[in-house]
């Protein structure tokens, strides 16, 4: 019960007590001012006054006090329950805010950690020139673009070059990873750096690592695979990475003025 109901109950009880007192005083007023046909005797009036004074009035006041006390207690209990619910709601809201803040902190920490993860994109390009005495010059370029915030180091590079010759029958084989690849049975080459140096790529730099080699003039396709043993400065250990491309042999022109045939634009 809210405060308005308590106030209304208190006012109603007070008015009831005032009405009872007024009724108690009414017989005397009637006897003195306006005699009735059957006036109340002194003994009857005294009995009525005694009952009203000692019995009914005390009972009514006690009952009103008891009811008022019970209503106040119920109101306090309701307020306590409401306060408890509000406290639990505040605690739940605070817990949700704490979990949300922890999630945001975790995401921010992961972003900070990811910002220092090496992010270098490697790609391969290849151009062919010739032929020169049954050989074709293959200009292979390993391109590394450092998109991270740390220096990327390469401890060792291994180039594997295989030529598919004209007239060979194409065949497929299943590699160790379960995928099918073209079986190249022609000339194979392998070139590796000796590992005495660490090649570095600064952040934001596009670095080119070239390799020039010769392949058979009968080659119509060339497969190039580069295996990299990389080193991240400030980190312990090394990682391994590789890139592989399959190129059709398209001969580019030789030096200008020597009368070489142009089979493909620059």
N, C-alpha and C positions, 0 to 999 in steps of 0.2 A: 504494500500500500504506500502511495506517495505522500508527500507532505500536505498536499491539498486535502486529501481524505482525512488525514489525522487532524488537521485544523477544523474541518467541518464536524468531525466526531466530537472534538472537545467543545466546540461551540454548542452543538446540540445537547450534549450532556449538561452543560452549564444552564442552558435554557430550561431543561427538564427539571433541574434542581430548583431553579427560581420559580417555576410554575408550581412545584410541590409546596415550596415555602409560602407562595401566595395563597394556595388552597388552605394551608394551615391557618393563615391569618384571616381568611374570608369569614368563618363563622362568627368571630368576634365582631367584625365590622358589620355583619348583618344584624347581630343582636343589638348593637348600639345605635345604628343609624336607621335601619328599616326593620322593625319588628315583624316577624312572620307570624303566620297563623299558628304554627307549632314551633315555638322557640325551643332551642336545644337546652336541656337542663344542665345545671352546673356539673353534675356527676358525669353525664355523657360527654360534655365538652372536655372535661379533664381527662377522661379515658381516651378520647380522640387525640388530644394533644400529647398524651403520654405515648400512645402508639406511634404517632407521627414523629415525635422527638426521638424516642429510643429505638424504634424498630425499623419502620419503612425508610425513613430518611437515611439512617446509617447503612441499611442494606443497599439502597440505591447508590449512595456515595461509594460504598465498597465495591459494588458491581461495576460502577463506572470506572473506578480506579483500576480494577483488575483488567477490564477490557482495554482500557487505555494503555496499561503496561504491556499487555500481550501484543497489542498492535504495534507499540514501539519496538518490542523485541523482534516481531516479525519483520518490521521495516529494517531494523539493524541487520537481521540475518540476510534479507534480500540484498541490502547494500554490500554486505560482506561477500555474497556469492557474485554479485556484479563486479566488485573490485577484483575478485580472484580471476574471473573471466577476462577482465581487462588486463590484468597482470600477465596471464598466460598468453593473451593475444600479443602483448608487447614483447614478451620473450620469444614467441614464434617469429614475429617480425624482425627482431634483432638477430635471431638465428639465421633467418633467410638472408638478411643483409650480410651477415658474416660469411655464409657460404658463397653468396654472389661475389663478395669482395675477394674471397680466396680463389674462386674460379678466374676472376679478372687478373689477379696477381700471378696465377699459374700460367695463363695465356701470355701475359707480358714477359714472364721469365722464359717461356718457350720461344717467344719471338726474339728475345735477346740472345738466347743460345743459338737459335737458327741463323741469326745475323752473322755469326762467326763460323758457321759451317762452310767448308770450301765449296764454292759453286763455280765450277769451270766447265764450260761447254766445249767439247771437242768435235771436230768435223774433218773430213778428208776431201781433197781435190786432186785431180790428176789430169795432166795434159800430155799429149803424145806428139812427137816431132820425128821426121824422117821420111822414108827409111834411109839408113846409112849402112851400106854393105850388109844387107840382110838383118839389120838391127833397127829397132825403133827406140828412140829416146823417151823414157817415161819420167816426167817431172811430177813427183808426188809431193803433196804439201799437207802436213798435219797442222791444223789451225786450232789453237786453244784460246778461248775468250774467257777471261776471269771476270765473273759477274758477282763475286763475293767481296768480302772485306779483308781477307787474309791473303798473303802471298802463297801461290800454289807452286810447289816444287815437283820436278820430275827427275827421278834418280836414274831411270833406265827406260829406253825406248827400243822396241823390237818391231821391225817391219817385215811382214811376210807378203811376198808378191808371187802370184800364180797366173800364168797365161793360158787361155783357152785358144788352141790353134784352129786355123781354118781346116775344114774337112773332118774334124772330130765329131763323133756322135755324142750328143748331150746325154748325160746320165745323172741321176740323182742318188744321193746316199743319205742315210739317217745319221745325224750327228749325235753326240753324247747328250745334248740337251733335249733330244727327241724330235727336233725339227729337221726338215729335209733341205738339203743344200745341193748346189751344182757340183758334181764331181769333176775336178780339173786335173787332167793327167799330164798336162804339158809341163813346161819349164817352171820350176819353183825356186824362189830365192828367199834368203833370210839375212837380214842385216840388223845388227844391234849395236847400241852405244856401249862402251866398255864400263860405264858406271862410275868413272872416276870423278865426274862432275854432276852437279845438280842444276838442271835447267829451271829457271824460275819464271813465273808469270805474275806480274804485279797486278793489284786490283784495278779493274777498269781497262786493262790492256788486252789487245788482240794480237797474240803472238803466233808467228808462222815458223814451223820446223820443217825444212825441205829435205827431200831425198831424191837424188837423180840416179837412175839405173837404166839398164838396157834390157829389152825383151825381144823375143824372136819376131821378125818382120811378118811372119804368118799369123801372128796373134790377132784375133778379132775381139776378144774380151779379156779384161785383166781384173783379177780380184786382189784387193789390197786390204790387209788387216794390220793394225798397229796395236801392240800391247804396251801398256804404260805401267810402270811401277812408280807411283806418286808418293811424295813426301810433303806433309803439311807442317810448315814451320811452327815450332812451339809445341807440337804434338809428338807422342811417342809412337814408333812403329810406322808402317807404310801401308798403302792400299794399292789395289790392282784395278786397272780399268782398261777397256779395249774399245776400238772402233773398227768397223769393217764396211767397205763399200765395193760395189761391182760396177766397173766402168766399161762401156763400149769403146773400142779403139777408134778414135776419130783423129786423123792426122791433121795437125795445124801446119801453117806455112813456115818455110825456112826464112833466112835473111832476105831482105828486100834487095832486088837487083840481081839475084843469082838465078832467076828463071825457075824457081821452085813452084810446083803446082799447089794451089790453095784448095784443100778439100773441105775445110771448115773455117768459119770466121773466127776471129780472135774473141 
